[in-house]
Amino acid sequence: MNLPEESSANLLGALALLAGSRMRASVNASIGASGALAEALVVLKDQPGVTAEWLGQVLGLTQPGAAHLVRRLREQGWVERRAGADARSRALHLTPEGASAAARILRARAEALTALLAPLTAEQRLQLADIARALLHDEVTDARSLAHLCRLCDRARCPQCPVHAGFQERSAD
């Protein structure tokens, strides 16, 4: 069936909502919590030692929202505060329970997205990967926007990250 070219953006929007909904439901179920908790755990897995302020900026939270998030993470036993880079800052690190929760999140994410791709042939999956690389390559402008876009990524599955590569290319200019 030939669709008008204008439908591409509309179909991409619907696909983005479908993928996001399935991924979020799976991720939230994996830890029995919703909101930014899962994203925070994955960010802290990949970038231990960041501050609550930095984490809040990456997740798009206000300062009170970030403080509430860190409190919830600590109450769950997933995060601990340690001395930061200076006397006033506190660095956030996952506890062993937090690292385990982050691993569950990434497994659940992978399972949900793999199931979504099940109807595609191997060739279609390769085509989708090429399209995704092209669309993602130029999307970030700084380290925080990189962390924001990749906040639920399993970095081990994407060693040649197109988002990071695009960021490095623009940073070198």
Steps between C-alpha positions, in 0.01 A plus 500: 500500500644835401442766761540869433838627617328733748387198699860415598508759778157397624596133506827581676302687767268205555795260511681721751195498728460124468868431572507751785184362661614139483848585621377714790244240614761224493768706672264621774374146563858373533558712811144544622518877473426769248615849421862593458634231733592259222665767290698622801628150573623448146661845489678435831612156382676661206612820671567436867595794716280766342316748720126515560495831313663346192271196516197727524609701197553183295155372596330838453411544867483812713731525801223391740409218260860380490525512880178297528630248245828453688308458825284228339808327356663501843182375670495205259863427593613553141721808539747634751657841532875534532738791522502693174760690302492788748398548862147611406407229251379147553565230241230243425595133465295186457495249782525131406117493514490802268736333254278191503191713437676677210584161348134392531392823332732448205391136460133602505566778249681262266223241523226755425682650202607161364138384514394811312750417223392135475283548187797641305734296286874512565538729198231735629670514841827600333317766299333631816837514677649699209205741504522542878875573477438766236222664703690494830846604377456878524259527791715609794680826564664445838579234759170548685289466186701186418426358845133602466448327165684186611353490852347154452751360252683177559842625399642149483265422208607800295880528513505723189240744631394738220386761750839509673684490166303799372567689823874431475510613138329831584718548808817458292400778258 
